Amino acid sequence: MTSRLESVDFGFDEMPGRELHDVLRAHREQGPVEATRFLGLPAFVITGYAPLLDAFKDGERFPPHRMYQVGFEGAIGRSFISMEDPDHRVYRKLATPAFRSRAVESFAREGLADLAHELADGLEERAELDLVADFVARFPYLVITRLLGLPRDREEEFHHWALALLRFRDDPARAAKAGAELTSFLAPVVEARRREPRNDVISELVQAEVDGRGLDDEEIYSHVRLLLPTGGETTHGSLGNLLSALLTHEGSWEALGREPARIPGAVNEALRWETPVAVLPRMSRGEPVVFRGVEIPPDSWVLFGIAGANRDPEVYDEPDRFDIDRRPTDVLTFGRGVKSCPGMHLARKNLTVALEVLLERLPALELLDREAAVPRRTVLRSPDALRVRAVRG
């Protein structure tokens, strides 16, 4: 495995299924911080639970805003994930309460299930379907556009803008164009919400105030430009990985259908077993640092191996086993520290409701293409397809 590790590039290699976990395990067994490559460049990877928890909390050696400035700010603009303190603290207080707002609570109670059923309508009648294309790739983005209160007849356009923004590094021109088009659309919407607020997240952002300071229009635009791609894509990955795990472990789908009380445990286990951001790129500070006895040069890529930490045998018994009844454990899927995911509770709710509805509408499924159902890639990890046949009683 040592020679194999020397050829690994976490930016280019897909590492489907067990391959990624074997690589991360080999790194973890060699040491807490190991040399590797990312996008053709020298990098370091942190794989154990305890070292990664320390790294998440270490804003001095691994300033969390730096990667987001490189990876997203060019298309999205300044947002709380790319800001340094004290701006970060102020803006996060202004922007993130919208994740726990009245609009979100009411939608979580009523709208999530309605939306899931809306997407599931007609799926039962089809002989075969792809759960990724027909449900997983649509549900998370529709959740966000409806929370924002954006017009339903433009939802596919918002989805295209979100995907273009997410791929800023690969196609900056297309991402910039998508950002400009989204902003042009948002400008009159934000103006209208300032005049007449509604029960939606944009209205919550318009009315947000901390110590007498509110958000100006550009700050609201940047928050929406951030929320659409990042919130949608990570929930897309989480849901795809959850369904993949259940469908590739014989009897799990039917077991949850018979006993829905086990669904929250299955969701938590899937977030541990296959996280949607398996390897999170960060950058070290602009001078040499030493972490866990390893010297890291200035401005190095440092990969936070979340998937490796979530399978650390020091923390989890039989970590490679998917167990829907595993005792609830703390996972690093949503990060830690100042850049931890503020939408984690909503994400879990999305997964739970989506799974409840799919189990109700499609209680028995046969997986048709096991290879396509395997999660792949590292930074954003999910299956390409979940081709299934509904088994009729």
TADA-V147551 format. One record per pair of residues at least 24 apart in sequence whose C-alpha atoms are under 7 Angstrom apart, sorted by sequence separation. I is the first residue (numbers start at 1). J is the second residue. D is the distance in whole Angstrom. If there is no record, write none. Layout:
I:J:D
I:J:D
//
This chain:
279:303:6
280:304:5
365:389:6
366:390:6
242:267:7
245:270:7
279:304:5
280:305:7
365:390:5
366:391:7
279:305:5
306:332:6
364:390:6
365:391:5
9:36:7
10:37:6
11:38:5
12:39:6
278:305:6
279:306:6
306:333:6
364:391:5
8:36:7
9:37:5
10:38:5
11:39:5
242:270:5
278:306:5
279:307:7
362:390:7
8:37:7
9:38:5
241:270:7
278:307:5
6:36:7
9:39:7
9:40:7
275:307:6
238:271:7
241:274:6
274:307:7
186:221:7
238:275:6
273:310:7
183:221:6
238:276:5
272:310:5
237:276:5
234:276:6
104:147:7
103:147:7
179:225:7
273:322:6
149:200:5
148:200:5
147:200:6
148:201:5
147:201:6
148:202:5
269:323:7
269:324:6
269:326:7
266:324:4
275:333:6
265:324:6
266:325:7
272:331:6
265:325:6
272:333:7
271:333:6
166:229:6
265:328:7
165:229:6
162:228:5
163:229:6
162:229:4
144:228:7
267:351:7
267:352:7
141:228:7
264:352:6
263:352:7
75:165:6
141:232:5
140:232:5
75:168:7
140:235:6
72:168:7
103:199:5
140:236:6
103:200:5
71:169:6
103:201:6
137:236:6
279:378:5
280:379:6
75:175:6
136:236:6
278:378:5
279:379:5
75:176:5
277:378:7
278:379:6
257:359:6
277:379:5
278:380:7
76:179:7
98:201:6
136:239:6
277:380:5
278:381:6
75:179:6
136:240:6
276:380:6
277:381:6
276:381:5
98:204:6
257:363:6
276:382:6
98:205:7
132:240:7
254:363:7
95:205:6
254:364:6
235:347:6
239:351:6
94:208:6
94:209:6
94:210:6
247:367:6
244:373:6
244:374:7
241:375:6
241:382:6
240:382:6
241:383:7
79:222:6
240:383:6
78:222:6
79:223:6
237:381:6
77:222:6
237:382:5
76:222:6
76:225:5
76:226:6
67:281:7
67:282:5
67:283:6
66:283:6
64:282:6
62:282:7
63:283:7
62:283:6
63:284:7
62:284:5
63:285:6
61:284:6
62:285:6
61:285:6
61:289:6
124:361:7
116:354:6
124:362:6
113:353:6
117:357:6
112:353:7
116:357:6
99:342:7
99:343:6
113:357:7
96:342:6
52:304:7
132:385:5
132:386:6
130:385:6
131:386:5
130:386:5
131:387:6
43:300:6
44:301:6
45:302:6
46:303:6
47:304:7
52:309:7
130:387:4
43:301:5
44:302:5
45:303:5
46:304:5
47:305:5
81:339:6
129:387:6
130:388:6
43:302:6
44:303:6
45:304:6
46:305:5
47:306:7
129:388:6
32:292:7
45:305:6
48:308:6
49:309:4
128:388:6
129:389:7
33:294:7
47:308:5
48:309:5
49:310:7
128:389:5
47:309:5
127:389:6
128:390:7
49:312:6
127:390:7
48:312:6
64:339:7
56:335:7
57:336:6
56:336:5
57:337:5
56:337:6
25:308:6
24:308:5
21:308:7
17:374:5
16:374:6
17:375:6
16:375:6
17:376:6
16:376:4
15:376:6
16:377:7
14:376:5
15:377:6
14:377:4
13:377:7
14:378:7
10:378:6
//
